[in-house]
Amino acid sequence: MCLLPSRFIYVCLQFLVLYFPLQESQQSTADFRVYIENHTRNPDDLSRKQIRIYQLYSRTTGKHVQILGKKINANGDDGGKYALLVVETETFGSHIRIKGKESEHYICMKKNGKIVGKLDGRNQECVFVEEFLENNYTALVSAKYKGWYLGFNRKGRPKKGSQTTQTQQEVHFMKRHPNRRFDPLEEFRFTTVTKRTRRARRLKPIPSTS
């Protein structure tokens, strides 16, 4: 009967001890990578981590985005039922879907850049990416059509995505709670100085000290 040298047995045991944990670690890494890819490409209700309700204040109109159904505009009053938005945030990144609380339609961007409301918001055309700007406003760029933003003109009508850029005021929004209650994390007050206000300041009488 041939006996294996004890040193050979020791080396084999050391190899097994090192090999199996390494294999398990590589398997776990691979499984996690597949998990991320699957949930990023095919987000569903289970992959969303947060649902928030707020309004989107439009810098252009001074009013709020409202979803009436298929039609969307930025002429909503503060606290208006069509201006209340349900914002569904996905697990990975800042990808969101925006639904009207009353109409239950999602804001979507068609391939021609037109903004419309749809009942089914699972399509990638209904996904936007939040971009937080230096002026404390938020811009929403289409996740499918890169460089195309959600925006509204001065009359509150939607602009085509192809006609928007991040620097335009038409695509700048602020998150607000109903009835003028700002989100503490988003609150930022703006003072617009115009020629008229500068002139008014110069003409303002100095109060008498007597």
Helices and strands as residue ranges (DSSP letters): H 6-41, G 45-47, E 48-58, E 64-67, E 72-76, G 81-83, E 85-90, E 95-100, E 106-109, E 115-118, G 124-126, E 128-132, E 138-142, G 161-163, G 169-171, E 173-177, E 181-182, H 195-203
